[in-house]
């Protein structure tokens, strides 16, 4: 006779079942985060930030549960099923979904991290490395966020291969300017800025003349969490009131979610007022499991989901978990190529897509 499986003490069983149910509920909340507006509730949005870790945790629980033949593991199995539908938001091996023939337009969005994240942290060297990279990629339109310049007038002298440009810069307290810059090899015939109340994040738009057709680009940098999780843990270790620290962080994140939702609404409202095909790209500071992404892709396609391969992450920290930079476009425009070169000039990776304009 085989050995009888040793039964765990009931307190341990209760604890393990609590972990299993908690992990399942957390994953369910992460699914909801893509559809619930922060104005209704910000709670699911926290779980959406950790969608991939939550999927991995539940897969681990499922694996261990199957080995131990635990009956409660069916809960984990059921809650994991919807994750299959969201998998293509983060990793993709499929074929390119082609559309009608047209003229190619190679586009890049890139958060340059104030030119302070390069390999040697040198401002001048980082600009030179990024400039060489843009030349090698032969890009037609480049949308840069967190652009930093000691003199806003110097923006016109940088990246000379782009004769057309539009930018909006905020003046910092120490003097230098930062903001968004759009560079183009095609004429910019109209431009403007969408500023957000109480924020130095912004969106600029440029109408570009491309072989007789006008296309609008929204170069976007949405509200960031502005929270270092290292500093959070340090504050909690040093604080005697850990609960208050948690509430403070929660309130700050909830406020960020609400701000970002309002910013998304203002961009979509502005884009709806033009008849031009509008491409929205930039650093959205949100993952695909978010109200931000769901809203912006309701009438637009995502270049990664149409022509990307492999992991989709655009933020170097905790790679390959975080995708927060996007190129989104309406039909009948389609993406023939999508790449995310892992160059070390910023804490973000550039997102490049060859768009076909029918």
N, C-alpha and C positions, 0 to 999 in steps of 0.2 A: 504494500500500500504506500502511496505517496504521502509526503509530509503534509499535515494539515496547516493551512495558512494561519500564521499567528495573528490574532486579533489585537488591534490597537486599543489602548485605554479610551473610554468614551470621551474624556475631555479633549484628547488629541483628535478624535474623529470629528467632534463638533467644531474644533478650531480649523481643521483642514476643509471641512465642508463650508465654513464661513469664508475661507479664502477662495474656494472654487466659485461660490455664488457671487462674491464681491468682484472677482475678476470678470465674470460673465456680465454682471450689471454695468461695470465700467466700460466694457466693450460695446454694450448696447447704447450707452450714452454717447460714445464716440461716433456711432452711426448717426444718431440724432443731431450731432453738432453741425452736420452739413446742411440741415434744413431748418433749424430753429434760429430765429433772429435774436440777437443779444437784447433787443428791446423787450422780448418776452421772458427770456431766461438766459443767463450767462453760464449756468452750471455745466450743460453738455459741452460747451466750447472748450473747457479745460481738458476734458477727456479726448476731444478731437486732436489736440496737440500731440497726444501720446498714442495715436492709433496703432502704429507699427509695433511699439513695445507691448501694447496690450494684446495684439494678435499673437506675438511671440510668446507672451506669458500664458495665454490660453492654449496655444499649441503644446507648450511644455506640460501643462496640466493634463491635457488630453492624452499625451504620450505616456505619462506616469500612470494616469487613471486606467488606461487600457492594459498596461502591464500588470497592474494590481487588481484588475477586473472589478474596479469600483463602479457600482451602479449609478452613483450621482454624476459620473462624468458625461452622461448623455446631455446634461445641461450645457456643458462646454461645447460638445459637438454641435448642438443646435445653434448656439449663439455664434459659432465660427462660420456657419454656412454663408451668411450675407457678406462676409469679408471677401469672398471670391469675386463678388460684383465690384468691389472697390479696388481690387488688386492692380488693375491697369492704370490707376492713378499714380502708382509708385514704381512699378516695374513692368516692362513691356518687351515682348519678343516677337510680336506679330508683324505682318507685312504692312507696307505703306498703303494707306487708304487714299488712292489717287482720285483726282477730280478732273475737270475739263482742262484742256491744254491752254497755256497762257504764257505770260512773260514773267521770268523769275526775278525776285527781289530778295536779296540776302539781307537779313535783319538780325541785329544783336541787341539784347538788353543786358546791362551789366551794372551791378552795384559795386563801385570801385573803392568803397570803404575809406573815403577821404584821402586816398592815396597813401595810407599809413600802414597797410597790411602786407606790403610786399616782402620779398625774401630778406632784404636788409633793412626794412622799415624806413628807407630813405624816400622822401617825397619826390625828388628829381628823378631818381633811378626808377621808381615805380611808374611814374608818368612815361618815361622813355620805354620801359618794358611793355606797358599797355599799348603805347603808340605802335611799337613794332608788331605786337600781336594783332592789332586791328588791320595793319597793312598786309600782314601775311594772310589773314582771313578774307581780304578783299570784300569788305562789307559795304553795302549801299547806304543803310540807315543804322545808326547806333544810338541807343537810348541809355544814357548814363545817369545813375543816381548816386547820392552822397559824393557829388563832385565838389572838390575843395580847391580853392584858389586864394592866394594871398592878395590878389588884386583881380576883381571881377573883369576888368578890361583885358586881362591876360587870357581869358577864355578864347578870345578871338585869335590868339596867336598859337594856341595849342592845337595839335592834330591838323596840320595844314592841308592834308589830303582831302579834307571835307570843306568845300567852299561855302556851303550853306549850313547855318546853325541857328538854334534858338535856345535860350536858357533863362532860368529865373533863379536868382541867388539871394539867400538870406545873409545879412551881415551878423557875424558873431560878436560877442562882447569883446573879444581880444583883437578884433579887426578884420581877419580873413573872412571870406564868403564861402557858403556851401549851398548846394541845391541840385537841380536836375538840368541836364544838358542834352539836347538832341542834335546829332550831327548827320548831315545828309550830302550825298553826291548829286542828288536831284533837287531842283529848285523848291524852296519853301515859299508858298504863295500866301499863306495865312498862318497865324499863330496866336497863342494866348495862354493864360495861366489860370488854373483853378487852385486857389489857396483854401486851406481848411481852418476854420475858427479855432483859436487856441492851440495851434500846432505849427511846427516848422516842417512838417511833411507836406507834400504838395503833388500836383499833377499839372504837367504842361502839355499842350497839344499843338501839333504842326500839320498843316495840309501840304502834302507833297505832290508835285506834278510828275507823274510816272508814265512816260510814253503816251501822253494825251489823256490820261485818266488821273483824277485827283483822289488821293487816299489820305485819310486822317490817322495820325499816330497820337495816342495818349501815352506819355512817358510818366509812369506812376511810381510814387513811393508812399505807401500807406503807413499808418501809425504803427510804430513798433512797441513791443512790450517794455523796452528800456529797463529790463530787469536781468541782473546777473544772478544765475542760480547759485554760483559760488558765494556771492555776497549774502544771498538769502540764508544759506546754511550757516555761514559765519555769524550772521545776526541772531539766528535761532540758538546757536551754541552759546553765545555770549549773553543772551537775554534770559531773564528769569520769567518772562511772560511770553512763552512760546505761542500760546493760543492767540494772543494779540498780534504777534508777528504774522501768523498765518492769515488772520482776518485782514491785516493791512495789505499783504501781498494779493489776496483774493480781490479786495476792493480795487487795487491798482490794475490788475488784469481785467477785471470786469469793465472798468472804465475804458480801457484800451479797446476791448471788443466793441463797445458801444460807439466809440469814436470812429473805429474803422468801418463799421456798418454804415454810419452817416456819410463817410467819405466815399464809399462804394456807391451809395444811392445818388450822390451828387454827380459822380462821373457818368453813371448810367443815364441820368436825366439829361446831362449835357450832350452825351452821344446820341440820345434819341431825338434831339432837336436838329440834327443834321442829316441830309440825305446821302452824305459821303460814306463809303465803307470805312468803318472805324476799327483800327487795330489797337488793342489795349495791351501794353506790355510794361514790365517793371517789377519792382520788389513789392509784393503784396503783404509781406510779413505774415502770411498765413499759409497753412498746408491745404492740400486738396480736400481734406475733411473739415471744411469750414463753410460758414454762411457766406463769407467773402467770395470764395471760389465758386460755389454753387450759383450765386447771384450773377457773377461776371461771365459765367459760361452758359447761362440759360439760353442765350442767343448767339453764342460764339463757340468756336472749337479751340482745342488746346493743341499746340504744335507737338508736344510730347506724345499725346494720345493718338495722334495721326501718323507720326513718322519717327518717333523715338524708339530707342532700343536700350535694354539694360536698365540700370537704376536711374531714377529721375532727379536725384538730390541736387540742389543748387547751393546749399550752404555747407561750407567745409567742416564746421564743427559737428561732431557726431554723424559724419557721413556714414552710410547713405540714408539717414532717416528723414532729413528735412528738405522738402521742396517748397520754396517760397517765392521763386522768380519764374515769370511766365511770359509767353507770347500767345495772345488770344485774338482770334480774328473771325469775322462773319463769313458765311457762305456767299458766293461760290469760291472764295479764296481757299486754298489748301496748302498744306506743308509737304514739301518734297523731301526735305532733310531737316532733322533736329539733332543738335549735338550740344553737349555741356562740357567743354574742355576743362580738365582739372588743372588749370594753371594757378600759380601761387602768388598772384598779384593783389589779392583781396581776400576777405573772409567769405566772399561769395564767389561762385563760379559763373562765368558768362554763359548766357543761353543764346544759341544761334539757330536760326531757322531760315531755310530757303523757301520763301512763300511764292506760290504760283498765282499770278493775278490774271484770271481769264478775261 
